[in-house]
Amino acid sequence: MTQSTEIELYLERARNALQQARDNLNLDYYDVATSRAYYAMFYAASALLASKGLSRSKHSGVHSAFSQYFIKPGLIEIEYAKMLGHAFDSRLDSDYDMMFSAERTLAEDVLRDAQRFVDRAERCLRQAGVL
């Protein structure tokens, strides 16, 4: 698989996850919407890493490499690392904490951040000339 194919596949998954988050939000499935919004960010971050010939198998590895290769050098603003971290924590709560129930406002906030994150990743990839 070529690097550009891998990047496009990750972005396609990111866009699909955004749509799934919107659909689940509209159905009042806030836990699922929150989880899918996080995955949109995860796939977009993975696309960014792929643009540098990198991949990570764990969520923590993707987060760490995203910060190392995109936030620290100033290619992407620090607020996007914070969005990714918040979305990840929200996804963990939504998926694994049986006492937690996401509310609409959380799902909307994470989805809004996810849309911004995917848009920013695509802009970065275009600026780098890989899209």
Buried (B, 14 or more C-beta within 10 A) or exposed (E): EEEEEBBBBBBEBBBBBBEBBBEBBEEEBBBBBBBBBBBBBBBBBBBBBBBEEBEBEEBEEBBEBBBEBBBEEEEBEEEBBEBBEBBBEBBBBBEEEEEBEBEEEBBBBBBEBBBBBBEBBBEBBEEEEBB
